[in-house]
Amino acid sequence: MIVDLYFGFRDQLDNKPGDIYRCREGSAVQNGGRPPKGNVDGEGYAERPLCAKDFWVIVRVRNGVLESVEPKTEKKPFIPD
């Protein structure tokens, strides 16, 4: 499943937990730069390919490494049930 991410490089389509999460060198965090100590809890968005339902996630990066992707259940999806 592809998760659209809104921090760091936004073209990282093949990342999985344990991979290094790339950021833009010399850029501010809000422009894709590396956060302090490489730690960030960022938001992502995904659509399930088989049922066309969508959901939000929290992506945790620690020391520049993608640690986990978890559902963000408190945020409503765009696609209604």
N, CA, C and O atoms as a CHARMM CRD file, in Angstrom:
* protein
*
  324
    1    1 MET  N      0.84800  -1.16900   0.00000 PROA 1      0.00000
    2    1 MET  CA     0.00000   0.00000   0.00000 PROA 1      0.00000
    3    1 MET  C      0.89300   1.23100   0.00000 PROA 1      0.00000
    4    1 MET  O      1.92600   1.25100   0.67000 PROA 1      0.00000
    5    2 ILE  N      0.51200   2.22400  -0.72400 PROA 2      0.00000
    6    2 ILE  CA     1.26400   3.47700  -0.79000 PROA 2      0.00000
    7    2 ILE  C      0.66200   4.46300   0.19600 PROA 2      0.00000
    8    2 ILE  O     -0.55300   4.65500   0.24400 PROA 2      0.00000
    9    3 VAL  N      1.54100   5.08900   0.98700 PROA 3      0.00000
   10    3 VAL  CA     1.14000   6.11600   1.93600 PROA 3      0.00000
   11    3 VAL  C      1.76300   7.43000   1.47200 PROA 3      0.00000
   12    3 VAL  O      2.98100   7.52200   1.31900 PROA 3      0.00000
   13    4 ASP  N      0.93300   8.44200   1.25000 PROA 4      0.00000
   14    4 ASP  CA     1.43700   9.77000   0.91300 PROA 4      0.00000
   15    4 ASP  C      1.92500  10.42000   2.19800 PROA 4      0.00000
   16    4 ASP  O      1.18100  10.50400   3.17500 PROA 4      0.00000
   17    5 LEU  N      3.17800  10.88100   2.20100 PROA 5      0.00000
   18    5 LEU  CA     3.76700  11.49900   3.38800 PROA 5      0.00000
   19    5 LEU  C      3.94800  12.98500   3.15200 PROA 5      0.00000
   20    5 LEU  O      4.14400  13.43000   2.02100 PROA 5      0.00000
   21    6 TYR  N      3.88100  13.74000   4.22400 PROA 6      0.00000
   22    6 TYR  CA     3.92700  15.19100   4.12200 PROA 6      0.00000
   23    6 TYR  C      5.11300  15.79200   4.86300 PROA 6      0.00000
   24    6 TYR  O      5.01800  16.88200   5.42600 PROA 6      0.00000
   25    7 PHE  N      6.23400  15.06800   4.85800 PROA 7      0.00000
   26    7 PHE  CA     7.46700  15.58400   5.45200 PROA 7      0.00000
   27    7 PHE  C      8.63900  14.88600   4.78900 PROA 7      0.00000
   28    7 PHE  O      8.47200  13.83500   4.17200 PROA 7      0.00000
   29    8 GLY  N      9.85500  15.48100   4.91700 PROA 8      0.00000
   30    8 GLY  CA    11.02100  14.90500   4.25100 PROA 8      0.00000
   31    8 GLY  C     10.81900  14.89200   2.74900 PROA 8      0.00000
   32    8 GLY  O     10.01200  15.65900   2.22400 PROA 8      0.00000
   33    9 PHE  N     11.54900  14.02200   2.04700 PROA 9      0.00000
   34    9 PHE  CA    11.31300  13.83600   0.61900 PROA 9      0.00000
   35    9 PHE  C      9.94400  13.20400   0.45700 PROA 9      0.00000
   36    9 PHE  O      9.62600  12.22700   1.13600 PROA 9      0.00000
   37   10 ARG  N      9.14800  13.74000  -0.41600 PROA 10     0.00000
   38   10 ARG  CA     7.77800  13.25000  -0.55800 PROA 10     0.00000
   39   10 ARG  C      7.64300  12.21900  -1.67500 PROA 10     0.00000
   40   10 ARG  O      6.53000  11.82900  -2.02800 PROA 10     0.00000
   41   11 ASP  N      8.76700  11.77800  -2.23200 PROA 11     0.00000
   42   11 ASP  CA     8.71300  10.81900  -3.33200 PROA 11     0.00000
   43   11 ASP  C      9.24000   9.44300  -2.91300 PROA 11     0.00000
   44   11 ASP  O      9.70000   8.67600  -3.75900 PROA 11     0.00000
   45   12 GLN  N      9.17900   9.13100  -1.64000 PROA 12     0.00000
   46   12 GLN  CA     9.72500   7.87900  -1.12600 PROA 12     0.00000
   47   12 GLN  C      8.63400   6.80800  -1.12700 PROA 12     0.00000
   48   12 GLN  O      7.94400   6.61000  -0.12700 PROA 12     0.00000
   49   13 LEU  N      8.49100   6.13400  -2.24200 PROA 13     0.00000
   50   13 LEU  CA     7.37800   5.22300  -2.41300 PROA 13     0.00000
   51   13 LEU  C      7.63500   3.81900  -1.89100 PROA 13     0.00000
   52   13 LEU  O      6.68300   3.08100  -1.63800 PROA 13     0.00000
   53   14 ASP  N      8.87300   3.43500  -1.72500 PROA 14     0.00000
   54   14 ASP  CA     9.18200   2.05200  -1.37900 PROA 14     0.00000
   55   14 ASP  C      9.72800   1.87600   0.03700 PROA 14     0.00000
   56   14 ASP  O     10.32500   0.84200   0.33800 PROA 14     0.00000
   57   15 ASN  N      9.53700   2.85500   0.89800 PROA 15     0.00000
   58   15 ASN  CA    10.05700   2.74200   2.26200 PROA 15     0.00000
   59   15 ASN  C      9.24300   1.76400   3.08400 PROA 15     0.00000
   60   15 ASN  O      8.04100   1.59300   2.87800 PROA 15     0.00000
   61   16 LYS  N      9.92500   1.12800   4.01800 PROA 16     0.00000
   62   16 LYS  CA     9.28000   0.23400   4.98600 PROA 16     0.00000
   63   16 LYS  C     10.00300   0.40600   6.31000 PROA 16     0.00000
   64   16 LYS  O     11.12200   0.91900   6.33400 PROA 16     0.00000
   65   17 PRO  N      9.38700  -0.01400   7.42300 PROA 17     0.00000
   66   17 PRO  CA    10.06700   0.12200   8.71700 PROA 17     0.00000
   67   17 PRO  C     11.48500  -0.45300   8.66200 PROA 17     0.00000
   68   17 PRO  O     11.72300  -1.54100   8.13900 PROA 17     0.00000
   69   18 GLY  N     12.40300   0.31700   9.21800 PROA 18     0.00000
   70   18 GLY  CA    13.81900  -0.05100   9.22900 PROA 18     0.00000
   71   18 GLY  C     14.63100   0.66800   8.16800 PROA 18     0.00000
   72   18 GLY  O     15.86000   0.66100   8.23200 PROA 18     0.00000
   73   19 ASP  N     13.96700   1.29700   7.17900 PROA 19     0.00000
   74   19 ASP  CA    14.67400   2.02800   6.12400 PROA 19     0.00000
   75   19 ASP  C     15.05300   3.42400   6.60900 PROA 19     0.00000
   76   19 ASP  O     14.38100   3.99800   7.46600 PROA 19     0.00000
   77   20 ILE  N     16.12700   3.96000   6.05600 PROA 20     0.00000
   78   20 ILE  CA    16.52200   5.34500   6.33100 PROA 20     0.00000
   79   20 ILE  C     15.52000   6.25900   5.63800 PROA 20     0.00000
   80   20 ILE  O     15.18800   6.05700   4.46900 PROA 20     0.00000
   81   21 TYR  N     15.04300   7.26000   6.35900 PROA 21     0.00000
   82   21 TYR  CA    14.08700   8.21300   5.80700 PROA 21     0.00000
   83   21 TYR  C     14.85100   9.44200   5.33400 PROA 21     0.00000
   84   21 TYR  O     15.45200  10.15300   6.13900 PROA 21     0.00000
   85   22 ARG  N     14.82900   9.69100   4.02400 PROA 22     0.00000
   86   22 ARG  CA    15.59800  10.79300   3.45000 PROA 22     0.00000
   87   22 ARG  C     14.92300  12.14200   3.68600 PROA 22     0.00000
   88   22 ARG  O     13.69900  12.26400   3.65100 PROA 22     0.00000
   89   23 CYS  N     15.75500  13.14200   3.92600 PROA 23     0.00000
   90   23 CYS  CA    15.29500  14.52000   4.07000 PROA 23     0.00000
   91   23 CYS  C     16.11700  15.39900   3.14400 PROA 23     0.00000
   92   23 CYS  O     17.17100  14.98400   2.66100 PROA 23     0.00000
   93   24 ARG  N     15.64300  16.60200   2.89700 PROA 24     0.00000
   94   24 ARG  CA    16.34500  17.54700   2.02000 PROA 24     0.00000
   95   24 ARG  C     17.47300  18.22000   2.78800 PROA 24     0.00000
   96   24 ARG  O     17.24500  18.85300   3.81900 PROA 24     0.00000
   97   25 GLU  N     18.68400  18.07800   2.27900 PROA 25     0.00000
   98   25 GLU  CA    19.85200  18.70200   2.90300 PROA 25     0.00000
   99   25 GLU  C     19.73400  20.22200   2.86100 PROA 25     0.00000
  100   25 GLU  O     19.39200  20.79600   1.82700 PROA 25     0.00000
  101   26 GLY  N     20.01700  20.86800   3.98400 PROA 26     0.00000
  102   26 GLY  CA    20.04400  22.32100   4.04900 PROA 26     0.00000
  103   26 GLY  C     18.69300  23.00200   4.04400 PROA 26     0.00000
  104   26 GLY  O     18.63000  24.23000   3.98900 PROA 26     0.00000
  105   27 SER  N     17.60900  22.24300   4.10000 PROA 27     0.00000
  106   27 SER  CA    16.26900  22.83500   4.10900 PROA 27     0.00000
  107   27 SER  C     15.71100  22.86300   5.52800 PROA 27     0.00000
  108   27 SER  O     16.09600  22.06100   6.37900 PROA 27     0.00000
  109   28 ALA  N     14.80100  23.79700   5.76200 PROA 28     0.00000
  110   28 ALA  CA    14.09500  23.84000   7.03700 PROA 28     0.00000
  111   28 ALA  C     13.17300  22.62700   7.13400 PROA 28     0.00000
  112   28 ALA  O     12.77600  22.06800   6.11200 PROA 28     0.00000
  113   29 VAL  N     12.83300  22.22100   8.34800 PROA 29     0.00000
  114   29 VAL  CA    11.98200  21.04200   8.55300 PROA 29     0.00000
  115   29 VAL  C     10.68200  21.16900   7.78100 PROA 29     0.00000
  116   29 VAL  O     10.25300  20.21000   7.14000 PROA 29     0.00000
  117   30 GLN  N     10.04000  22.34000   7.82700 PROA 30     0.00000
  118   30 GLN  CA     8.76100  22.51700   7.13500 PROA 30     0.00000
  119   30 GLN  C      8.90200  22.44100   5.61200 PROA 30     0.00000
  120   30 GLN  O      7.90100  22.34500   4.90200 PROA 30     0.00000
  121   31 ASN  N     10.13600  22.48300   5.10900 PROA 31     0.00000
  122   31 ASN  CA    10.39500  22.37100   3.67600 PROA 31     0.00000
  123   31 ASN  C     11.06800  21.04200   3.31600 PROA 31     0.00000
  124   31 ASN  O     11.70100  20.92700   2.26600 PROA 31     0.00000
  125   32 GLY  N     10.93100  20.05200   4.18200 PROA 32     0.00000
  126   32 GLY  CA    11.48300  18.73300   3.89200 PROA 32     0.00000
  127   32 GLY  C     12.83300  18.45300   4.50900 PROA 32     0.00000
  128   32 GLY  O     13.42100  17.40400   4.24600 PROA 32     0.00000
  129   33 GLY  N     13.34900  19.37700   5.33800 PROA 33     0.00000
  130   33 GLY  CA    14.64400  19.18600   5.97300 PROA 33     0.00000
  131   33 GLY  C     14.58900  18.20700   7.14000 PROA 33     0.00000
  132   33 GLY  O     13.51600  17.82200   7.60200 PROA 33     0.00000
  133   34 ARG  N     15.76500  17.81800   7.59900 PROA 34     0.00000
  134   34 ARG  CA    15.87000  16.85700   8.69900 PROA 34     0.00000
  135   34 ARG  C     15.43200  17.50600  10.01600 PROA 34     0.00000
  136   34 ARG  O     15.90500  18.59100  10.35200 PROA 34     0.00000
  137   35 PRO  N     14.54600  16.86000  10.75500 PROA 35     0.00000
  138   35 PRO  CA    14.13800  17.39500  12.06300 PROA 35     0.00000
  139   35 PRO  C     15.25600  17.17800  13.08600 PROA 35     0.00000
  140   35 PRO  O     16.16600  16.38600  12.84200 PROA 35     0.00000
  141   36 PRO  N     15.19900  17.86700  14.21600 PROA 36     0.00000
  142   36 PRO  CA    16.21800  17.69800  15.24700 PROA 36     0.00000
  143   36 PRO  C     16.39800  16.22700  15.62700 PROA 36     0.00000
  144   36 PRO  O     15.42600  15.53100  15.92100 PROA 36     0.00000
  145   37 LYS  N     17.63200  15.76800  15.61800 PROA 37     0.00000
  146   37 LYS  CA    18.00800  14.38800  15.95100 PROA 37     0.00000
  147   37 LYS  C     17.36900  13.36300  15.02700 PROA 37     0.00000
  148   37 LYS  O     17.42800  12.16500  15.30700 PROA 37     0.00000
  149   38 GLY  N     16.75500  13.80700  13.92700 PROA 38     0.00000
  150   38 GLY  CA    16.14000  12.88700  12.97200 PROA 38     0.00000
  151   38 GLY  C     14.85000  12.27400  13.46000 PROA 38     0.00000
  152   38 GLY  O     14.42900  11.23400  12.95200 PROA 38     0.00000
  153   39 ASN  N     14.20900  12.90200  14.44300 PROA 39     0.00000
  154   39 ASN  CA    12.97700  12.35900  15.03200 PROA 39     0.00000
  155   39 ASN  C     11.77000  13.18500  14.60900 PROA 39     0.00000
  156   39 ASN  O     11.77100  14.41200  14.71300 PROA 39     0.00000
  157   40 VAL  N     10.73600  12.48900  14.13000 PROA 40     0.00000
  158   40 VAL  CA     9.49800  13.17500  13.77200 PROA 40     0.00000
  159   40 VAL  C      8.34900  12.17000  13.79800 PROA 40     0.00000
  160   40 VAL  O      8.51600  11.00400  13.44200 PROA 40     0.00000
  161   41 ASP  N      7.19400  12.64200  14.22100 PROA 41     0.00000
  162   41 ASP  CA     5.93800  11.90500  14.08000 PROA 41     0.00000
  163   41 ASP  C      5.14800  12.67600  13.04300 PROA 41     0.00000
  164   41 ASP  O      4.57800  13.72400  13.34500 PROA 41     0.00000
  165   42 GLY  N      5.11100  12.16600  11.82700 PROA 42     0.00000
  166   42 GLY  CA     4.48200  12.87300  10.72200 PROA 42     0.00000
  167   42 GLY  C      3.20700  12.20600  10.26600 PROA 42     0.00000
  168   42 GLY  O      2.95800  11.03100  10.53700 PROA 42     0.00000
  169   43 GLU  N      2.40700  12.98400   9.56700 PROA 43     0.00000
  170   43 GLU  CA     1.12000  12.49300   9.10300 PROA 43     0.00000
  171   43 GLU  C      1.23600  11.94500   7.68200 PROA 43     0.00000
  172   43 GLU  O      2.01800  12.43900   6.86900 PROA 43     0.00000
  173   44 GLY  N      0.44800  10.92300   7.40600 PROA 44     0.00000
  174   44 GLY  CA     0.37500  10.34500   6.07600 PROA 44     0.00000
  175   44 GLY  C     -1.06200  10.01000   5.73300 PROA 44     0.00000
  176   44 GLY  O     -1.93400   9.97600   6.60200 PROA 44     0.00000
  177   45 TYR  N     -1.29500   9.76300   4.45600 PROA 45     0.00000
  178   45 TYR  CA    -2.64000   9.46000   3.95800 PROA 45     0.00000
  179   45 TYR  C     -2.54100   8.27800   3.00700 PROA 45     0.00000
  180   45 TYR  O     -1.59600   8.18900   2.22300 PROA 45     0.00000
  181   46 ALA  N     -3.51300   7.36700   3.07200 PROA 46     0.00000
  182   46 ALA  CA    -3.50000   6.19400   2.19800 PROA 46     0.00000
  183   46 ALA  C     -4.91000   5.82000   1.78300 PROA 46     0.00000
  184   46 ALA  O     -5.89000   6.13000   2.46100 PROA 46     0.00000
  185   47 GLU  N     -4.98000   5.14400   0.64500 PROA 47     0.00000
  186   47 GLU  CA    -6.23800   4.56900   0.17400 PROA 47     0.00000
  187   47 GLU  C     -6.02400   3.07300  -0.01400 PROA 47     0.00000
  188   47 GLU  O     -4.99800   2.64100  -0.54000 PROA 47     0.00000
  189   48 ARG  N     -6.99500   2.29700   0.41800 PROA 48     0.00000
  190   48 ARG  CA    -6.92800   0.84700   0.22300 PROA 48     0.00000
  191   48 ARG  C     -7.27000   0.54800  -1.23500 PROA 48     0.00000
  192   48 ARG  O     -8.33800   0.93800  -1.70500 PROA 48     0.00000
  193   49 PRO  N     -6.38600  -0.13500  -1.95600 PROA 49     0.00000
  194   49 PRO  CA    -6.61800  -0.32900  -3.38900 PROA 49     0.00000
  195   49 PRO  C     -7.81600  -1.22200  -3.72700 PROA 49     0.00000
  196   49 PRO  O     -8.44500  -1.02300  -4.76600 PROA 49     0.00000
  197   50 LEU  N     -8.14000  -2.17800  -2.89800 PROA 50     0.00000
  198   50 LEU  CA    -9.21900  -3.10500  -3.24400 PROA 50     0.00000
  199   50 LEU  C    -10.61200  -2.57100  -2.92800 PROA 50     0.00000
  200   50 LEU  O    -11.55400  -2.81700  -3.68100 PROA 50     0.00000
  201   51 CYS  N    -10.74900  -1.84700  -1.83000 PROA 51     0.00000
  202   51 CYS  CA   -12.09100  -1.38700  -1.44100 PROA 51     0.00000
  203   51 CYS  C    -12.29100   0.11700  -1.60900 PROA 51     0.00000
  204   51 CYS  O    -13.38500   0.62600  -1.36300 PROA 51     0.00000
  205   52 ALA  N    -11.24800   0.83200  -2.02600 PROA 52     0.00000
  206   52 ALA  CA   -11.31900   2.27800  -2.27000 PROA 52     0.00000
  207   52 ALA  C    -11.67800   3.07900  -1.02500 PROA 52     0.00000
  208   52 ALA  O    -12.24800   4.16400  -1.14100 PROA 52     0.00000
  209   53 LYS  N    -11.36200   2.57900   0.14400 PROA 53     0.00000
  210   53 LYS  CA   -11.53000   3.32800   1.39200 PROA 53     0.00000
  211   53 LYS  C    -10.20200   3.99900   1.73000 PROA 53     0.00000
  212   53 LYS  O     -9.14200   3.50800   1.34200 PROA 53     0.00000
  213   54 ASP  N    -10.25500   5.10600   2.44200 PROA 54     0.00000
  214   54 ASP  CA    -9.03800   5.82900   2.78200 PROA 54     0.00000
  215   54 ASP  C     -8.90100   5.96600   4.28600 PROA 54     0.00000
  216   54 ASP  O     -9.85100   5.74000   5.03500 PROA 54     0.00000
  217   55 PHE  N     -7.68800   6.34500   4.72300 PROA 55     0.00000
  218   55 PHE  CA    -7.42300   6.54400   6.14200 PROA 55     0.00000
  219   55 PHE  C     -6.14100   7.34800   6.31800 PROA 55     0.00000
  220   55 PHE  O     -5.32300   7.45500   5.40500 PROA 55     0.00000
  221   56 TRP  N     -5.98700   7.90100   7.49800 PROA 56     0.00000
  222   56 TRP  CA    -4.80100   8.67600   7.88100 PROA 56     0.00000
  223   56 TRP  C     -3.91400   7.82100   8.77200 PROA 56     0.00000
  224   56 TRP  O     -4.39200   6.92200   9.46500 PROA 56     0.00000
  225   57 VAL  N     -2.61900   8.11000   8.74600 PROA 57     0.00000
  226   57 VAL  CA    -1.65900   7.38900   9.57900 PROA 57     0.00000
  227   57 VAL  C     -0.70000   8.36700  10.23700 PROA 57     0.00000
  228   57 VAL  O     -0.54400   9.50700   9.79900 PROA 57     0.00000
  229   58 ILE  N     -0.06300   7.89100  11.30000 PROA 58     0.00000
  230   58 ILE  CA     1.07900   8.58000  11.91000 PROA 58     0.00000
  231   58 ILE  C      2.31400   7.75300  11.57100 PROA 58     0.00000
  232   58 ILE  O      2.36400   6.55300  11.84000 PROA 58     0.00000
  233   59 VAL  N      3.30200   8.40400  10.98200 PROA 59     0.00000
  234   59 VAL  CA     4.55100   7.75900  10.62400 PROA 59     0.00000
  235   59 VAL  C      5.61300   8.23300  11.60500 PROA 59     0.00000
  236   59 VAL  O      5.85100   9.43400  11.73400 PROA 59     0.00000
  237   60 ARG  N      6.24600   7.30500  12.29100 PROA 60     0.00000
  238   60 ARG  CA     7.26300   7.64900  13.28600 PROA 60     0.00000
  239   60 ARG  C      8.64900   7.37800  12.71600 PROA 60     0.00000
  240   60 ARG  O      8.96400   6.26900  12.28400 PROA 60     0.00000
  241   61 VAL  N      9.47400   8.43700  12.73100 PROA 61     0.00000
  242   61 VAL  CA    10.86500   8.33900  12.30400 PROA 61     0.00000
  243   61 VAL  C     11.72700   8.64900  13.50900 PROA 61     0.00000
  244   61 VAL  O     11.54000   9.67600  14.16000 PROA 61     0.00000
  245   62 ARG  N     12.66700   7.77500  13.81100 PROA 62     0.00000
  246   62 ARG  CA    13.57100   7.96100  14.94600 PROA 62     0.00000
  247   62 ARG  C     15.00500   7.81400  14.46200 PROA 62     0.00000
  248   62 ARG  O     15.35900   6.83100  13.81200 PROA 62     0.00000
  249   63 ASN  N     15.83400   8.82200  14.79400 PROA 63     0.00000
  250   63 ASN  CA    17.23700   8.84100  14.37400 PROA 63     0.00000
  251   63 ASN  C     17.36900   8.65100  12.86600 PROA 63     0.00000
  252   63 ASN  O     18.31100   8.01500  12.39300 PROA 63     0.00000
  253   64 GLY  N     16.41100   9.21200  12.11000 PROA 64     0.00000
  254   64 GLY  CA    16.45600   9.15000  10.66100 PROA 64     0.00000
  255   64 GLY  C     16.00500   7.83200  10.06400 PROA 64     0.00000
  256   64 GLY  O     16.15400   7.62200   8.86000 PROA 64     0.00000
  257   65 VAL  N     15.45300   6.93200  10.88400 PROA 65     0.00000
  258   65 VAL  CA    15.01600   5.62000  10.41300 PROA 65     0.00000
  259   65 VAL  C     13.50200   5.50600  10.58300 PROA 65     0.00000
  260   65 VAL  O     12.96600   5.83400  11.64100 PROA 65     0.00000
  261   66 LEU  N     12.81700   5.04200   9.53900 PROA 66     0.00000
  262   66 LEU  CA    11.37700   4.82300   9.59600 PROA 66     0.00000
  263   66 LEU  C     11.09100   3.70800  10.59500 PROA 66     0.00000
  264   66 LEU  O     11.45700   2.55300  10.37500 PROA 66     0.00000
  265   67 GLU  N     10.43800   4.06300  11.68700 PROA 67     0.00000
  266   67 GLU  CA    10.20300   3.11300  12.78000 PROA 67     0.00000
  267   67 GLU  C      8.85000   2.41200  12.66700 PROA 67     0.00000
  268   67 GLU  O      8.77000   1.19200  12.81200 PROA 67     0.00000
  269   68 SER  N      7.78000   3.18000  12.40600 PROA 68     0.00000
  270   68 SER  CA     6.45800   2.55400  12.37000 PROA 68     0.00000
  271   68 SER  C      5.46000   3.42300  11.61100 PROA 68     0.00000
  272   68 SER  O      5.66100   4.62100  11.41300 PROA 68     0.00000
  273   69 VAL  N      4.38200   2.77300  11.19800 PROA 69     0.00000
  274   69 VAL  CA     3.23800   3.43600  10.57300 PROA 69     0.00000
  275   69 VAL  C      2.00900   2.89900  11.28300 PROA 69     0.00000
  276   69 VAL  O      1.76000   1.69300  11.28500 PROA 69     0.00000
  277   70 GLU  N      1.23700   3.80300  11.89000 PROA 70     0.00000
  278   70 GLU  CA     0.07200   3.40100  12.67700 PROA 70     0.00000
  279   70 GLU  C     -1.15600   4.20000  12.25200 PROA 70     0.00000
  280   70 GLU  O     -1.02300   5.36300  11.87000 PROA 70     0.00000
  281   71 PRO  N     -2.33600   3.61400  12.30700 PROA 71     0.00000
  282   71 PRO  CA    -3.55700   4.35100  11.95000 PROA 71     0.00000
  283   71 PRO  C     -3.77000   5.56100  12.86800 PROA 71     0.00000
  284   71 PRO  O     -3.50000   5.50600  14.06800 PROA 71     0.00000
  285   72 LYS  N     -4.25400   6.63400  12.28100 PROA 72     0.00000
  286   72 LYS  CA    -4.63500   7.83100  13.04100 PROA 72     0.00000
  287   72 LYS  C     -6.16000   7.86200  13.05800 PROA 72     0.00000
  288   72 LYS  O     -6.79700   8.54000  12.25200 PROA 72     0.00000
  289   73 THR  N     -6.71900   7.11800  13.98900 PROA 73     0.00000
  290   73 THR  CA    -8.16300   6.87200  14.00000 PROA 73     0.00000
  291   73 THR  C     -8.99800   8.11000  14.33700 PROA 73     0.00000
  292   73 THR  O    -10.18100   8.15800  14.00000 PROA 73     0.00000
  293   74 GLU  N     -8.41300   9.10000  14.98500 PROA 74     0.00000
  294   74 GLU  CA    -9.19800  10.27100  15.36700 PROA 74     0.00000
  295   74 GLU  C     -9.44500  11.23600  14.20000 PROA 74     0.00000
  296   74 GLU  O    -10.24500  12.16200  14.33200 PROA 74     0.00000
  297   75 LYS  N     -8.77600  11.03400  13.07400 PROA 75     0.00000
  298   75 LYS  CA    -8.96900  11.91700  11.92700 PROA 75     0.00000
  299   75 LYS  C     -9.86500  11.21400  10.88900 PROA 75     0.00000
  300   75 LYS  O     -9.58100  10.09700  10.45600 PROA 75     0.00000
  301   76 LYS  N    -10.93900  11.89100  10.50900 PROA 76     0.00000
  302   76 LYS  CA   -11.91000  11.29500   9.59100 PROA 76     0.00000
  303   76 LYS  C    -11.34600  11.19000   8.17400 PROA 76     0.00000
  304   76 LYS  O    -10.63200  12.08200   7.71500 PROA 76     0.00000
  305   77 PRO  N    -11.67200  10.09900   7.48800 PROA 77     0.00000
  306   77 PRO  CA   -11.25100   9.94500   6.09600 PROA 77     0.00000
  307   77 PRO  C    -12.02700  10.87300   5.17900 PROA 77     0.00000
  308   77 PRO  O    -13.06100  11.41900   5.56400 PROA 77     0.00000
  309   78 PHE  N    -11.52100  11.05100   3.95600 PROA 78     0.00000
  310   78 PHE  CA   -12.21300  11.86400   2.94500 PROA 78     0.00000
  311   78 PHE  C    -13.37000  11.09100   2.32000 PROA 78     0.00000
  312   78 PHE  O    -14.42800  11.66400   2.05900 PROA 78     0.00000
  313   79 ILE  N    -13.17500   9.78600   2.07500 PROA 79     0.00000
  314   79 ILE  CA   -14.16400   8.97600   1.38600 PROA 79     0.00000
  315   79 ILE  C    -15.20000   8.48300   2.38800 PROA 79     0.00000
  316   79 ILE  O    -14.84300   7.76900   3.32600 PROA 79     0.00000
  317   80 PRO  N    -16.47400   8.84100   2.22100 PROA 80     0.00000
  318   80 PRO  CA   -17.48800   8.40700   3.19200 PROA 80     0.00000
  319   80 PRO  C    -17.77000   6.90600   3.10200 PROA 80     0.00000
  320   80 PRO  O    -17.57900   6.28400   2.05700 PROA 80     0.00000
  321   81 ASP  N    -18.22700   6.34100   4.21800 PROA 81     0.00000
  322   81 ASP  CA   -18.57200   4.91300   4.25000 PROA 81     0.00000
  323   81 ASP  C    -19.77600   4.60700   3.40100 PROA 81     0.00000
  324   81 ASP  O    -20.19700   3.45300   3.31900 PROA 81     0.00000
